[in-house]
């Protein structure tokens, strides 16, 4: 009986060791597979200047190329980060490139959570160990085991349904905004603009250029406005209430749902003296009843680090308003 028990015990130990080896072999296999994917991707796309992440004894398998080394604060997991990114799967079937919407402001240690734009887990370590400072931009080749793994991400079978196939490595462009104060002065307040403010101004300017928009004027606050139809009578003052119709749109063309175009054409009351949307309040003062105007504004003139009650407006969204001024509120 003792011999039988000892034999079973030995067999159990060997079985456990064999199981461990199998798990280790699987780990080695996926690492080798990811490495082959990345090397083939670098070669087929003629990529140069990429280095392998050597953090922690060269265990991550991440490759990267620093585009611009930031000089801002050193990044750590408790830090709040403003992050702009694009994602492309190696097979070319998934491309998430709209940085106007792929913009996150959250704790660095939380950006892997599904509720925050479905960013792959490995982005955390890439930001902390490779980009290192606020203000850094980089291209990152992320192995599949640090991306969405063998299960992939999303549903369907193509980009149109937001699907990343299993075991797909990813190429990412990452820009960690340096949100510290700059030497640029806000001419409307006399205060220094932050790096986030400067970035937002660039986003609005690029939107105008990329869409061949003309006739817009820029104010000292950073608001761009255009009167598309002149009004009649007195212009609006900061202490008035006016009836307006408006549509709020992100600069990627997505409607936010904050649209007020009532069927009767009488408009909705808008009180300039209490409304917190600085850009809208300022823009309306260039108009009079009967006018139509378009406003383009950086985040500091709208919601900035907050969202509106409608969650279709992400944090740090630059906004377009198309407004029809109906009348003064009597």
C-alpha positions in Angstrom: 0.0 0.0 0.0 2.8 2.4 0.9 4.6 1.6 -2.4 1.4 2.4 -4.3 1.0 5.7 -2.4 4.6 6.6 -3.1 4.2 5.8 -6.8 1.1 7.9 -7.0 2.9 10.8 -5.2 5.9 10.7 -7.6 3.6 10.6 -10.6 1.7 13.6 -9.2 4.9 15.5 -8.8 6.0 14.8 -12.3 2.5 15.7 -13.6 2.7 19.0 -11.8 6.2 19.7 -13.2 5.0 18.7 -16.7 2.0 21.1 -16.3 4.4 23.9 -15.3 6.6 23.2 -18.3 3.6 23.3 -20.6 2.5 26.6 -19.2 6.1 27.9 -19.6 6.2 26.6 -23.1 3.0 28.4 -23.9 4.5 31.6 -22.5 7.6 31.2 -24.6 5.6 30.4 -27.7 3.5 33.5 -27.5 6.6 35.6 -26.9 8.3 34.1 -29.9 5.2 34.5 -32.0 4.9 38.2 -31.0 8.5 38.8 -31.7 8.1 37.2 -35.1 5.1 39.4 -35.8 6.9 42.6 -34.8 10.1 41.8 -36.8 8.0 41.0 -39.9 6.0 44.2 -39.4 9.1 46.3 -39.1 10.6 44.8 -42.2 7.5 44.9 -44.4 6.8 48.5 -43.5 10.4 49.7 -43.8 10.4 51.0 -40.2 13.7 52.4 -38.9 14.9 53.8 -35.6 12.9 51.4 -33.4 14.4 50.1 -30.2 13.4 47.3 -27.9 12.2 48.2 -24.4 14.9 47.0 -22.0 13.0 47.8 -18.8 13.0 44.9 -16.3 15.6 42.8 -18.2 14.1 43.1 -21.6 10.9 41.2 -20.7 8.2 43.4 -22.2 8.8 42.8 -25.9 7.7 46.3 -26.7 9.4 48.2 -29.5 9.3 52.0 -29.7 10.5 55.1 -31.4 10.5 58.4 -29.6 9.3 61.2 -31.9 9.7 64.0 -29.4 11.1 63.7 -25.9 9.0 65.6 -23.4 10.5 67.8 -20.7 7.5 67.8 -18.4 7.0 66.0 -15.1 8.2 62.4 -14.8 5.2 60.0 -15.2 4.1 57.6 -12.5 0.9 55.5 -12.0 -0.9 57.9 -9.6 -0.5 60.7 -12.1 -3.4 62.2 -14.1 -2.5 62.2 -17.7 -4.0 63.8 -20.8 -3.4 61.2 -23.5 -4.0 61.3 -27.3 -3.5 58.1 -29.2 -4.1 56.1 -32.4 -4.3 52.3 -32.7 -3.6 50.1 -35.8 -3.6 46.3 -35.8 -0.7 44.7 -37.7 -3.1 43.0 -40.1 -4.4 46.4 -41.1 -8.0 45.4 -40.4 -8.4 47.8 -37.4 -7.5 51.5 -37.4 -8.6 53.9 -34.7 -7.0 57.1 -35.8 -9.3 60.0 -34.8 -7.3 61.7 -32.0 -10.0 64.3 -31.5 -12.1 61.6 -29.9 -9.3 59.3 -28.7 -8.5 61.7 -25.9 -8.3 60.6 -22.3 -7.8 62.4 -19.0 -7.5 60.0 -16.2 -5.1 58.3 -13.7 -2.3 56.6 -15.6 -2.8 53.5 -13.6 -6.4 53.2 -14.8 -6.1 53.7 -18.6 -6.3 50.0 -19.2 -9.9 49.8 -18.0 -12.6 49.1 -20.6 -14.6 52.1 -19.4 -11.7 54.4 -20.5 -11.6 54.0 -24.3 -10.6 50.3 -24.2 -6.9 51.1 -24.2 -4.7 47.9 -24.1 -3.1 47.0 -20.8 0.5 47.4 -22.1 0.0 51.1 -22.8 0.4 51.8 -19.1 3.9 50.4 -18.9 4.8 51.9 -22.2 3.9 55.4 -21.0 5.7 55.0 -17.6 8.8 53.2 -18.8 9.3 54.4 -22.3 7.7 57.9 -22.8 8.6 58.7 -19.2 7.8 62.5 -19.3 4.8 64.6 -20.0 5.1 66.1 -23.5 6.6 63.0 -25.1 5.2 61.6 -28.3 6.2 58.1 -29.5 5.3 55.2 -31.9 4.9 52.0 -30.0 4.8 48.4 -31.3 2.8 46.5 -28.7 3.0 42.6 -28.6 -0.4 40.9 -28.7 0.0 39.5 -25.1 0.1 43.1 -23.8 -2.7 44.2 -26.2 -6.0 42.3 -26.4 -4.5 38.8 -26.2 -5.9 35.7 -27.9 -9.5 36.8 -27.5 -9.0 40.0 -29.4 -11.3 43.0 -28.9 -14.8 44.1 -30.0 -17.4 42.2 -32.0 -17.9 41.4 -35.7 -15.1 40.7 -38.2 -13.9 44.1 -39.5 -13.1 47.6 -38.5 -16.6 48.7 -39.4 -17.7 46.7 -36.3 -14.7 47.6 -34.3 -13.0 44.2 -34.2 -9.4 43.4 -33.4 -8.6 39.8 -34.2 -7.0 37.5 -31.6 -3.2 37.5 -31.1 -2.8 40.7 -33.1 0.1 43.0 -32.2 -0.6 46.7 -32.5 1.1 49.9 -33.6 0.2 52.9 -31.5 0.9 56.6 -31.7 0.9 58.1 -28.2 1.1 61.7 -27.2 1.1 62.6 -23.5 0.1 66.2 -23.3 2.2 68.4 -21.0 -0.5 70.2 -19.1 1.9 72.5 -17.2 1.8 76.2 -17.6 3.5 77.7 -20.7 4.8 81.2 -21.4 1.9 81.8 -23.8 -0.5 84.4 -22.3 -4.3 84.3 -22.7 -4.9 87.8 -24.0 -8.5 87.8 -22.6 -7.6 86.9 -19.0 -3.9 87.8 -18.7 -3.2 84.3 -17.4 -0.7 81.8 -18.8 -2.1 79.0 -21.0 -1.3 75.4 -20.2 0.1 72.9 -22.6 -3.4 71.5 -22.9 -4.7 74.9 -24.0 -2.0 75.3 -26.6 -2.7 71.8 -27.9 -6.5 72.6 -28.1 -5.8 75.8 -30.1 -3.7 73.7 -32.5 -6.6 71.2 -32.9 -9.1 74.0 -33.8 -6.6 75.7 -36.2 -6.0 72.3 -37.9 -9.8 71.7 -38.2 -10.1 75.0 -40.0 -7.2 74.3 -42.3 -8.2 70.6 -43.0 -11.7 71.6 -43.9 -10.8 74.6 -46.0 -13.0 76.9 -43.8 -12.8 80.6 -44.5 -14.1 83.8 -43.1 -13.5 83.0 -39.4 -12.1 85.5 -37.0 -10.2 84.7 -33.8 -10.7 86.5 -30.6 -8.2 87.0 -27.8 -9.8 84.2 -25.8 -9.1 81.6 -28.5 -12.7 81.6 -29.9 -13.1 81.4 -33.7 -16.4 82.8 -35.0 -18.1 83.5 -38.3 -21.4 85.3 -39.0 -23.0 83.3 -41.8 -26.1 85.5 -41.9 -26.3 89.0 -40.6 -29.0 90.0 -38.1 -30.9 93.2 -37.5 -31.0 95.7 -34.7 -29.0 95.8 -31.5 -26.2 93.4 -30.8 -26.5 91.1 -27.8 -24.9 92.1 -24.5 -23.6 89.9 -21.6 -26.7 90.6 -19.5 -29.4 89.6 -22.0 -31.4 86.5 -22.6 -32.0 85.5 -26.1 -34.0 82.8 -27.9 -31.7 80.6 -30.0 -31.6 77.3 -31.8 -28.3 75.5 -31.9 -26.4 72.3 -32.8 -23.4 71.2 -30.8 -20.9 69.0 -32.7 -17.5 67.5 -32.0 -14.7 68.4 -34.5 -14.8 64.9 -35.9 -18.3 65.6 -37.1 -20.2 63.6 -34.4 -23.2 65.2 -33.0 -23.2 65.3 -29.2 -27.0 65.2 -28.8 -27.1 68.7 -27.4 -29.3 70.0 -30.2 -32.1 72.5 -29.7 -33.9 73.1 -32.9 -37.5 73.3 -31.8 -40.2 72.9 -34.4 -42.1 76.1 -33.7 -39.0 78.2 -34.6 -39.3 80.3 -31.5 -36.0 79.1 -30.1 -35.0 78.2 -26.5 -34.1 80.9 -23.9 -30.3 81.3 -23.3 -29.3 83.6 -20.4 -25.8 85.0 -21.1 -25.5 86.2 -17.5 -25.6 82.7 -16.0 -24.5 80.2 -18.6 -21.1 78.7 -18.0 -20.2 78.1 -21.7 -17.8 80.9 -22.1 -17.4 80.4 -25.8 -21.1 80.6 -26.6 -21.6 83.6 -24.3 -18.7 85.4 -26.1 -19.8 84.4 -29.6 -23.4 85.6 -29.2 -22.2 89.1 -28.4 -21.1 89.4 -32.1 -24.6 88.8 -33.2 -28.1 90.3 -33.2 -31.6 88.8 -33.7 -31.9 87.1 -37.1 -28.3 86.3 -37.3 -26.8 82.9 -37.9 -23.2 82.1 -36.7 -20.7 79.3 -36.3 -18.4 79.1 -33.3 -15.3 76.9 -33.0 -13.8 76.8 -29.6 -11.0 75.1 -27.5 -11.9 73.1 -24.4 -11.2 75.9 -22.0 -14.2 77.8 -23.4 -16.6 74.9 -23.0 -16.5 71.8 -20.7 -12.7 71.1 -20.4 -12.1 68.5 -17.7 -15.8 67.9 -17.2 -18.4 66.5 -19.5 -21.8 67.9 -20.1 -24.8 66.1 -18.8 -24.8 64.3 -22.1 -22.0 61.8 -22.0 -21.5 61.9 -25.7 -19.2 64.9 -25.0 -15.9 63.3 -24.0 -13.5 65.1 -21.6 -11.3 67.7 -23.3 -13.4 68.1 -26.4 -13.1 71.0 -28.7 -16.6 72.0 -29.9 -18.4 73.5 -32.9 -21.7 75.4 -32.4 -24.0 76.4 -35.2 -26.5 79.0 -33.9 -29.6 80.7 -35.1 -30.5 83.7 -33.1 -34.3 84.1 -33.1 -35.1 87.0 -30.8 -34.5 88.7 -27.5 -36.3 87.2 -24.5 -39.1 89.6 -23.5 
